[in-house]
Structure formats: C-alpha cells, structure tokens
C-alpha cells in the first residue's frame, strides 16, 4: 500500500503541477475535445499556420479521447489524478516482480525506490506513462513463461494489450522489441544447445511476436502508423527535443543521477555474478542500456528491466552478511506475495483520491495557465487577440497556446516534430529560436507580426536588440514582442 501511495503523495504534497508540465499536454487535450465533439480523427494539422495541410498520423487518439472525457467530467484536476494513479502502479509492479524473482524484502524496497527516482523524469500526465505500464506488465508475463511460472496459454491476452497500446502511444514498438529479444535469445539457445524446451519457447515467443505485430495494425491508419513512427525516429530534428537527447552526466538531474547509479550497479552485478544472470537478462540489459544512453526517455525502460535483476542478485550478498535478517525478510516477502488485500485497498484508495480531485481538495491546477504560459501572458494575449493572428512562438509554448486559444488563434510551432518535418524545424524554426542571421527573413516569409517567447529562449536577446521589434510584455515565464508598427507601451 505504501508503495502505491508513494507517487500520489509525492505529487500532491510536493509537485502538484508537475504532471501537467509537458509542453504537449495542451494539444493532446485539444485534439481529444475535437474528437469527442466531431467524432473525426484529423489526418492533417489543425493547430498551426505554418504546417497547415501537412499529414498528421496520430498514435494517441484513444488516450486523447479518454483524457478529454476526464476533463469534461472533473476538469484538469481529475485528469491529473487519474494519470497519477496509473503511474503509481509502476512501483507496485516493480516491487512485485522483484519478490517473484526471489529478491529479499530490503533489496526490493531499495531498488524500487531507486527505479522510481529514475521514473520520476517522465511522471507526466501524457500517454507515454501507459507505455511504461504496459512494458512492465509485458516483461513480467514473458519472464513468467520463460521461467516456467506461467503456461503459454497465459499469454493469450497480450495481443489484445497490443491493440490498446498502439492506439494510445507509439511506444508499442518497445513492446515488440521486448518480445523480439526473448524470441531471439530462445532461438539462439535452441540452435546452439539443441534443447527442445528452448525450441518450444522460441516458437511461442515467435508466434506471440507475430500476433502482437498483427494486432498493432488495428488502428485508424493501419501500417501507415508504423511507417510514420519509423520515419519520426529517423528525423534529424528529433535530437533537438530534450526527451530524445542523451542523458547529461556532466550536470545531471536527479533522474539522470540515479540512472547512472543503476548503470554502475548493473556493471558491478555483471562483473561479480555474471554466471547467475541468464542470457535473456544480459540481452535485455545491454539492449535497453544502449537505448537509454541514446535517449533520456528510455532511461525508464532500462530501470524497469534492470532494477528487479539487481535486487535479486544483491539478496544473496546481503544474506551472507546478515543471514538472520535475510531469513526474516524472506518470510515477510512470502507473506506479501500471498496477500489478497490489494484487491480491496487499491480500488478504495483510488476512489478516495479521485473524489478528492473532483471536490478540488487536492492542489492540482485547474488550468494550464501559469505553467509554460503565465496567467498574465495569457490574459495579455486574450486582450489583444487580433495582434496574434500571425505570431511566432517557441515550441514549448505551443501546447498551452493551442489549449487556451485554438481555434481562434493558430500557432507557429509546437513539439510535434513529425508534423513539421526536418526542413521546417532545422531551416526555419531553429534559426529564429537561436537568433541566427536569417531570422528576420524567415519571420517575414510567414508574415509574423508578434512573438510569444519563453523567457529562457536564446532569441529573446535578439528581439530585445532589434529596432523593428518592441517589448510589450514580460514576466518570469514569458516575453512578448510586437513589430514596432503594432507596438504599445511595455507591460511588466
């Protein structure tokens, strides 16, 4: 129960606005409301004047519809509460997997906490949290079958999971890769050792991979969804998004620091106890460590894979030092695995938490104003909407502007890189964002007459120095400029 409560309590008491801090939250909710109202899934961009008519393959539509209905029912407070509770299941699943692998109670608790500190980096109310949840569930089921704890018939529902997964987030590719690793390792072992049991497992994993791949075609765009995701992964401009950048170990955030701790523990584990770690675990550790080193968003996948294995292998070391304590912990762990009370208290806790959210007792925001776009900046724009028909904005403000002002106003850009493409992002948006020489020419081409910027954006200094632009609003979050011909006295 304490592990399940950990995340809701941390968010509610320490960072109630954090789940809504993702720049894309606003456009996700806007498209969800559009889907609920019209019943039509858009195939082209709706939100910008720069990418109007560009193809848009959405792999989030089911998440967006559910989210819009939650907002209609209980506002942003209920929306936040629901996805906070969903994310709260991750530490529970990790802890359960550790105990099922034979980890002691203390190592399981410590490694669950370490993994949670890595997972915190993406504890946002967006659809990727379902990828982490589904990934953890899939890993548990696959390993249960591989180790003999589950018959192959127990995997029947995983293709159904894949249908849901591919309609809420493009991370279903991680699930397919996970099954692929299990299938590949079982195949290699069957060939090298001539083991019939391994051969049967290879056949089951291969059939499951094929079934799940076919299941992911059950989406509004069919195979086009898969090609669009692969095309996105190949875009050069993706690396400019913080989520897709490599972890910064020189000035690490808390999640990156504890990711590094997990990596070092993994290296130590493989050095000291390599003979106990089975082939598939080594393959999973290597593959997802490689992905995590390439992209911050994959650190969470590595934590889900690595933490239970580390907890299991640390347990014998602790037992050799403190056998009586280890024996006592094992008895408690066995009791925990046998408990059925979670079937009662988890729904009860969720019910109370959701009621508190609907009643506005929990301190969750009731608007996106004040997060990326300040309330004062939003009010200023609303008061002078006609001045913002052709605005330039930094990509981190795109979602908030869409949620607040679309369809009355259209934005210049947001974080949907696949919609805009490399040509636009690299040669039009980023030169303005970084204040390159051609920035005026680019804005003139799009007939831009105003600029809504994050206060930390590099281009703020360029706009300040430009004689043909005048500062009209500034606070700690945002800076707004107009062309001189449209300027009014500065508001600070």
C-alpha positions as CSV (number, residue, x, y, z in Angstrom):
1,X,0.0,0.0,0.0
2,X,2.8,2.4,0.9
3,X,4.5,1.9,-2.5
4,X,1.2,2.6,-4.3
5,X,0.7,5.7,-2.2
6,X,4.2,7.0,-2.7
7,X,3.7,8.6,-6.1
8,X,0.3,10.3,-5.4
9,X,1.6,11.7,-2.1
10,X,4.8,13.0,-3.6
11,X,2.9,14.7,-6.4
12,X,0.0,16.1,-4.2
13,X,2.3,17.4,-1.4
14,X,5.5,18.3,-3.3
15,X,4.8,18.9,-7.0
16,X,1.0,19.2,-7.8
17,X,1.6,21.0,-11.1
18,X,4.5,18.7,-12.3
19,X,2.2,16.1,-14.2
20,X,1.0,19.0,-16.4
21,X,4.4,20.4,-17.2
22,X,4.8,18.6,-20.5
23,X,4.7,21.1,-23.5
24,X,2.4,18.7,-25.4
25,X,-0.4,18.4,-22.8
26,X,-2.4,21.3,-24.3
27,X,-2.6,20.0,-27.8
28,X,-3.3,16.4,-26.6
29,X,-6.4,17.7,-24.8
30,X,-7.4,20.0,-27.6
31,X,-7.4,17.1,-30.1
32,X,-9.2,14.9,-27.6
33,X,-12.0,17.5,-27.3
34,X,-12.1,17.8,-31.1
35,X,-12.5,14.0,-31.4
36,X,-15.3,13.9,-28.8
37,X,-17.2,16.8,-30.4
38,X,-16.8,15.8,-34.1
39,X,-16.1,12.0,-34.0
40,X,-13.5,12.6,-36.7
41,X,-9.8,11.8,-36.4
42,X,-7.8,14.5,-38.2
43,X,-5.4,13.5,-40.9
44,X,-3.9,16.9,-41.3
45,X,-2.5,19.6,-39.0
46,X,-5.2,21.7,-37.3
47,X,-3.2,24.0,-35.0
48,X,-0.6,25.9,-36.9
49,X,-0.5,28.3,-39.8
50,X,3.0,27.0,-40.8
51,X,2.1,23.3,-41.3
52,X,-1.5,23.6,-42.3
53,X,-2.4,20.7,-44.6
54,X,0.6,18.6,-43.6
55,X,-0.1,14.9,-43.0
56,X,-0.6,14.0,-39.3
57,X,-0.7,10.4,-38.2
58,X,-1.8,10.4,-34.6
59,X,-0.9,7.4,-32.5
60,X,-2.5,8.9,-29.3
61,X,-6.2,9.2,-30.2
62,X,-7.5,6.8,-27.6
63,X,-5.5,8.4,-24.8
64,X,-6.7,11.8,-26.0
65,X,-10.4,10.8,-26.1
66,X,-10.2,9.4,-22.6
67,X,-8.3,12.4,-21.3
68,X,-10.9,14.8,-22.9
69,X,-13.7,12.9,-21.2
70,X,-11.9,13.1,-17.9
71,X,-11.6,16.9,-18.2
72,X,-15.2,17.2,-19.1
73,X,-16.2,15.1,-16.1
74,X,-13.9,16.7,-13.5
75,X,-11.6,19.2,-15.0
76,X,-7.8,19.1,-15.2
77,X,-7.8,18.0,-11.5
78,X,-9.5,14.7,-12.3
79,X,-7.4,14.3,-15.5
80,X,-4.2,14.7,-13.4
81,X,-5.4,12.5,-10.6
82,X,-6.3,9.6,-12.9
83,X,-2.9,9.5,-14.7
84,X,-1.0,10.0,-11.3
85,X,-2.8,6.8,-10.1
86,X,-1.9,5.0,-13.3
87,X,1.7,5.9,-12.8
88,X,1.6,4.9,-9.2
89,X,1.1,1.2,-10.3
90,X,4.7,1.1,-11.7
91,X,6.5,0.9,-8.3
92,X,4.0,-1.7,-7.3
93,X,4.6,-3.8,-10.4
94,X,8.4,-3.4,-10.0
95,X,8.3,-4.5,-6.3
96,X,6.1,-7.5,-7.1
97,X,8.4,-8.6,-9.9
98,X,11.4,-8.4,-7.6
99,X,9.8,-10.6,-5.0
100,X,8.7,-13.1,-7.6
101,X,12.3,-13.3,-8.8
102,X,13.4,-14.1,-5.3
103,X,14.7,-10.8,-4.1
104,X,14.8,-10.1,-0.4
105,X,12.5,-7.5,1.1
106,X,15.1,-4.9,1.8
107,X,16.8,-5.0,-1.6
108,X,13.4,-5.0,-3.3
109,X,12.4,-1.8,-1.4
110,X,15.7,0.0,-2.0
111,X,15.8,-0.9,-5.7
112,X,12.1,0.1,-6.2
113,X,12.9,3.5,-4.7
114,X,15.9,3.9,-7.0
115,X,13.9,2.9,-10.0
116,X,11.2,5.3,-9.0
117,X,13.7,8.2,-8.8
118,X,14.6,7.4,-12.5
119,X,10.9,7.0,-13.5
120,X,10.2,10.5,-12.0
121,X,11.7,12.1,-15.1
122,X,8.6,11.1,-17.0
123,X,5.9,11.1,-14.4
124,X,3.8,13.4,-16.6
125,X,0.1,13.2,-17.5
126,X,0.8,12.0,-21.1
127,X,0.3,8.8,-22.9
128,X,3.9,7.6,-22.6
129,X,3.1,6.5,-19.0
130,X,0.9,3.8,-20.5
131,X,3.9,2.6,-22.4
132,X,5.9,2.2,-19.2
133,X,3.0,0.4,-17.5
134,X,2.3,-1.9,-20.4
135,X,6.1,-2.6,-20.8
136,X,6.3,-3.6,-17.2
137,X,3.3,-5.9,-17.5
138,X,4.6,-7.5,-20.7
139,X,8.1,-8.1,-19.2
140,X,6.6,-9.8,-16.2
141,X,4.4,-12.1,-18.3
142,X,7.2,-13.0,-20.7
143,X,9.6,-13.8,-17.9
144,X,7.0,-15.8,-16.0
145,X,6.5,-18.0,-19.1
146,X,10.3,-18.3,-19.7
147,X,10.9,-19.4,-16.1
148,X,8.0,-21.9,-16.0
149,X,5.8,-19.9,-13.6
150,X,3.2,-19.5,-16.3
151,X,2.0,-21.8,-19.1
152,X,2.0,-20.5,-22.7
153,X,-1.8,-20.2,-22.6
154,X,-1.4,-17.4,-20.1
155,X,0.0,-15.1,-22.8
156,X,-3.3,-15.1,-24.8
157,X,-4.2,-11.5,-23.8
158,X,-1.0,-9.8,-24.8
159,X,-2.1,-9.3,-28.5
160,X,-5.2,-7.5,-27.0
161,X,-2.9,-5.4,-25.0
162,X,-1.0,-4.5,-28.2
163,X,-4.3,-3.3,-29.8
164,X,-4.8,-0.8,-26.9
165,X,-1.1,0.1,-26.8
166,X,-0.8,1.1,-30.5
167,X,-3.8,3.4,-30.1
168,X,-2.5,5.3,-27.1
169,X,1.2,5.7,-27.7
170,X,3.9,4.9,-30.3
171,X,5.9,3.2,-27.6
172,X,4.3,-0.1,-28.6
173,X,7.5,-0.6,-30.6
174,X,9.3,-1.1,-27.3
175,X,6.9,-3.9,-26.5
176,X,7.6,-5.6,-29.9
177,X,11.4,-5.2,-29.3
178,X,11.0,-6.8,-25.9
179,X,9.2,-9.9,-27.3
180,X,11.8,-9.9,-30.1
181,X,14.7,-10.2,-27.6
182,X,13.0,-13.1,-25.8
183,X,12.4,-14.8,-29.2
184,X,15.9,-14.2,-30.5
185,X,17.7,-15.5,-27.3
186,X,15.5,-18.6,-27.1
187,X,16.1,-19.3,-30.8
188,X,19.9,-19.0,-30.4
189,X,20.0,-21.2,-27.3
190,X,17.8,-23.8,-29.1
191,X,20.2,-23.9,-32.0
192,X,23.4,-23.9,-30.0
193,X,22.3,-26.4,-27.3
194,X,19.7,-28.4,-29.3
195,X,17.4,-28.0,-26.4
196,X,13.8,-28.9,-27.3
197,X,12.4,-26.9,-24.4
198,X,14.2,-23.8,-25.6
199,X,12.9,-24.6,-29.1
200,X,9.3,-24.6,-27.8
201,X,9.9,-21.3,-26.1
202,X,11.3,-19.8,-29.2
203,X,8.2,-21.0,-31.2
204,X,5.9,-19.5,-28.6
205,X,7.8,-16.2,-28.4
206,X,7.9,-16.0,-32.2
207,X,4.2,-16.7,-32.6
208,X,3.5,-14.1,-29.9
209,X,5.6,-11.5,-31.7
210,X,3.7,-12.2,-35.0
211,X,0.4,-12.0,-33.2
212,X,1.2,-8.7,-31.5
213,X,2.6,-7.2,-34.7
214,X,-0.6,-8.1,-36.5
215,X,-2.6,-6.7,-33.6
216,X,-0.9,-3.3,-33.9
217,X,-2.4,-3.0,-37.4
218,X,-5.8,-2.5,-35.7
219,X,-5.6,1.3,-35.7
220,X,-7.2,4.0,-37.8
221,X,-4.2,4.3,-40.1
222,X,-3.1,0.6,-40.3
223,X,0.5,0.0,-41.4
224,X,0.9,3.8,-42.1
225,X,1.2,4.2,-38.3
226,X,4.3,2.0,-38.2
227,X,6.0,3.7,-41.2
228,X,5.3,7.2,-39.7
229,X,6.9,6.2,-36.3
230,X,10.0,4.8,-38.1
231,X,10.2,8.0,-40.2
232,X,10.0,10.1,-37.0
233,X,12.8,8.1,-35.4
234,X,14.9,8.8,-38.5
235,X,14.4,12.6,-38.3
236,X,17.4,14.7,-37.6
237,X,15.4,17.3,-35.8
238,X,14.2,14.8,-33.1
239,X,17.5,15.1,-31.4
240,X,16.7,18.7,-30.5
241,X,13.9,17.6,-28.3
242,X,15.0,17.1,-24.7
243,X,13.2,13.8,-24.4
244,X,15.2,12.4,-27.3
245,X,18.6,13.8,-26.2
246,X,21.2,11.6,-24.5
247,X,21.4,11.9,-20.7
248,X,23.6,14.7,-19.5
249,X,26.0,13.2,-17.0
250,X,28.0,16.4,-16.5
251,X,25.2,18.4,-15.0
252,X,22.8,15.6,-14.1
253,X,19.2,16.0,-12.9
254,X,18.0,13.7,-10.1
255,X,16.7,11.0,-12.5
256,X,19.9,11.0,-14.6
257,X,22.0,10.7,-11.4
258,X,20.0,7.7,-10.2
259,X,20.0,6.2,-13.7
260,X,23.8,6.4,-13.5
261,X,23.7,4.6,-10.1
262,X,21.6,1.8,-11.7
263,X,24.1,1.6,-14.6
264,X,27.0,1.3,-12.2
265,X,25.2,-1.3,-10.1
266,X,24.5,-3.3,-13.3
267,X,28.1,-3.2,-14.3
268,X,29.1,-4.4,-10.9
269,X,26.4,-7.1,-11.0
270,X,27.7,-8.5,-14.3
271,X,31.3,-8.4,-13.0
272,X,30.5,-10.3,-9.8
273,X,27.6,-12.6,-10.6
274,X,27.6,-13.0,-14.4
275,X,27.2,-16.7,-14.2
276,X,23.8,-16.4,-12.4
277,X,22.4,-13.9,-14.9
278,X,20.7,-15.8,-17.8
279,X,21.2,-15.0,-21.4
280,X,18.0,-13.2,-22.0
281,X,18.6,-10.9,-19.0
282,X,22.0,-9.9,-20.3
283,X,20.5,-9.2,-23.7
284,X,17.7,-7.1,-22.2
285,X,20.2,-5.2,-20.0
286,X,22.5,-4.5,-23.0
287,X,19.8,-3.5,-25.4
288,X,17.8,-1.2,-23.2
289,X,21.0,0.3,-21.7
290,X,22.0,1.2,-25.3
291,X,18.6,2.8,-25.9
292,X,18.8,4.7,-22.6
293,X,22.2,6.1,-23.4
294,X,20.8,7.4,-26.6
295,X,17.6,9.0,-25.2
296,X,16.5,10.3,-21.9
297,X,13.0,8.9,-22.3
298,X,14.4,5.3,-22.5
299,X,16.0,5.6,-19.1
300,X,12.7,4.5,-17.6
301,X,12.6,1.3,-19.7
302,X,16.1,0.4,-18.5
303,X,15.1,1.0,-14.9
304,X,12.1,-1.3,-15.3
305,X,14.4,-4.0,-16.8
306,X,17.5,-3.6,-14.5
307,X,16.1,-2.9,-11.0
308,X,14.5,-6.3,-10.4
309,X,17.6,-8.2,-11.6
310,X,19.9,-6.1,-9.4
311,X,17.6,-6.6,-6.4
312,X,17.6,-10.4,-6.9
313,X,21.4,-10.6,-7.2
314,X,22.1,-8.3,-4.2
315,X,19.9,-10.5,-2.0
316,X,22.5,-13.4,-1.6
317,X,25.2,-10.9,-0.8
318,X,23.1,-9.4,2.0
319,X,22.2,-12.9,3.2
320,X,25.9,-13.8,3.6
321,X,26.5,-10.8,5.7
322,X,23.2,-10.8,7.7
323,X,21.6,-14.2,7.5
324,X,19.1,-13.8,10.3
325,X,17.8,-10.5,8.9
326,X,17.6,-12.0,5.4
327,X,15.5,-15.0,6.7
328,X,13.1,-12.7,8.4
329,X,12.8,-10.6,5.3
330,X,12.1,-13.6,3.2
331,X,9.2,-14.6,5.4
332,X,7.8,-11.2,5.2
333,X,8.2,-11.2,1.4
334,X,6.4,-14.5,1.1
335,X,3.5,-13.1,3.2
336,X,3.4,-10.0,0.9
337,X,3.1,-12.2,-2.2
338,X,0.3,-14.2,-0.7
339,X,-1.8,-11.1,0.3
340,X,-5.1,-10.5,-1.5
341,X,-5.9,-7.3,0.3
342,X,-4.6,-5.1,-2.5
343,X,-7.7,-6.2,-4.5
344,X,-9.6,-4.3,-1.9
345,X,-7.4,-1.4,-0.8
346,X,-6.1,-0.3,-4.2
347,X,-9.6,0.4,-5.6
348,X,-10.6,2.1,-2.3
349,X,-7.5,4.4,-2.3
350,X,-8.2,5.2,-5.9
351,X,-11.8,6.1,-5.2
352,X,-10.9,8.4,-2.3
353,X,-8.1,10.1,-4.3
354,X,-10.4,10.7,-7.3
355,X,-13.2,12.0,-5.1
356,X,-10.7,14.5,-3.5
357,X,-9.7,15.5,-7.0
358,X,-13.2,16.1,-8.2
359,X,-14.0,18.0,-5.0
360,X,-10.9,20.2,-5.7
361,X,-9.4,19.3,-2.3
362,X,-6.2,18.2,-3.9
363,X,-4.0,21.1,-5.1
364,X,-3.9,20.2,-8.7
365,X,-4.1,23.1,-11.3
366,X,-7.4,23.8,-12.9
367,X,-5.8,25.5,-15.9
368,X,-2.6,25.2,-17.9
369,X,-2.1,28.9,-17.5
370,X,0.8,29.5,-15.1
371,X,2.8,26.5,-16.2
372,X,4.6,27.2,-19.6
373,X,2.4,30.2,-20.4
374,X,1.8,32.5,-17.4
375,X,-1.7,33.6,-16.4
376,X,-0.7,37.2,-17.1
377,X,0.7,36.5,-20.5
378,X,-2.4,34.5,-21.4
379,X,-4.6,37.4,-20.3
380,X,-2.5,39.9,-22.3
381,X,-2.9,37.8,-25.4
382,X,-6.6,37.3,-24.9
383,X,-7.0,41.1,-24.5
384,X,-5.2,41.7,-27.8
385,X,-6.1,38.6,-29.9
386,X,-6.1,40.4,-33.2
387,X,-2.4,41.2,-32.8
388,X,-1.6,37.5,-32.5
389,X,-3.1,36.2,-35.8
390,X,0.4,35.6,-37.1
391,X,2.6,35.0,-34.1
392,X,5.9,33.3,-33.7
393,X,6.2,31.2,-30.6
394,X,8.8,28.9,-29.0
395,X,7.9,25.2,-29.3
396,X,7.5,24.7,-25.6
397,X,4.6,27.2,-25.5
398,X,2.7,25.6,-28.5
399,X,0.6,23.2,-26.5
400,X,-0.5,25.8,-23.9
401,X,-1.4,28.3,-26.7
402,X,-3.4,25.7,-28.5
403,X,-5.3,24.7,-25.4
404,X,-6.0,28.3,-24.5
405,X,-6.7,29.9,-27.9
406,X,-7.4,27.4,-30.6
407,X,-9.3,27.6,-33.0
408,X,-9.4,31.4,-32.7
409,X,-5.6,31.6,-33.0
410,X,-3.1,29.4,-34.8
411,X,0.5,28.8,-33.6
412,X,3.8,28.9,-35.4
413,X,5.2,25.6,-34.0
414,X,4.9,23.1,-31.1
415,X,6.6,19.9,-30.2
416,X,5.0,17.7,-32.9
417,X,8.2,17.3,-34.9
418,X,6.7,14.7,-37.3
419,X,4.1,17.2,-38.4
420,X,6.6,20.0,-39.2
421,X,9.5,17.9,-40.6
422,X,13.2,18.4,-40.7
423,X,13.0,21.1,-43.4
424,X,10.9,23.4,-41.3
425,X,12.4,22.6,-37.9
426,X,16.1,22.8,-38.9
427,X,15.9,25.6,-41.5
428,X,13.1,27.8,-40.4
429,X,12.2,27.4,-36.7
430,X,15.6,26.8,-35.1
431,X,17.3,29.7,-36.9
432,X,14.8,32.0,-35.4
433,X,14.9,30.2,-32.0
434,X,18.7,30.6,-31.8
435,X,18.7,34.1,-33.4
436,X,20.6,33.3,-36.5
437,X,21.3,35.8,-39.2
438,X,18.2,34.8,-41.3
439,X,15.7,35.2,-38.5
440,X,14.1,38.3,-39.9
441,X,13.8,36.9,-43.4
442,X,12.1,33.7,-42.1
443,X,9.5,35.7,-40.0
444,X,8.9,38.0,-42.9
445,X,8.2,35.0,-45.1
446,X,5.4,33.8,-42.7
447,X,4.2,37.4,-42.2
448,X,4.8,37.2,-38.5
449,X,3.9,40.3,-36.5
450,X,4.2,39.2,-32.9
451,X,6.4,36.8,-30.8
452,X,5.5,34.9,-27.7
453,X,8.6,33.5,-26.2
454,X,9.8,31.6,-23.1
455,X,11.9,33.9,-21.0
456,X,14.9,31.5,-21.3
457,X,14.8,31.2,-25.1
458,X,18.1,32.3,-26.8
459,X,16.2,34.5,-29.3
460,X,14.9,36.8,-26.5
461,X,18.1,38.8,-26.6
462,X,17.9,39.2,-30.4
463,X,14.4,40.5,-30.2
464,X,15.4,42.9,-27.5
465,X,18.1,44.4,-29.6
466,X,16.1,44.6,-32.8
467,X,14.9,48.1,-33.6
468,X,11.9,46.8,-35.5
469,X,10.6,44.8,-32.5
470,X,9.4,46.2,-29.2
471,X,8.9,44.6,-25.9
472,X,5.2,44.8,-24.8
473,X,5.0,42.2,-22.0
474,X,7.5,40.5,-19.7
475,X,7.3,38.3,-16.6
476,X,9.3,35.4,-15.1
477,X,8.0,32.9,-17.7
478,X,7.3,34.8,-20.9
479,X,8.4,37.7,-23.0
480,X,6.1,39.1,-25.8
481,X,7.2,41.4,-28.6
482,X,5.4,43.2,-31.4
483,X,6.7,44.8,-34.5
484,X,7.3,48.4,-34.0
485,X,4.3,49.4,-36.2
486,X,2.0,47.4,-33.9
487,X,3.7,48.2,-30.6
488,X,2.1,49.6,-27.4
489,X,3.7,50.6,-24.1
490,X,5.6,47.9,-22.3
491,X,3.8,45.9,-19.6
492,X,6.0,44.4,-16.9
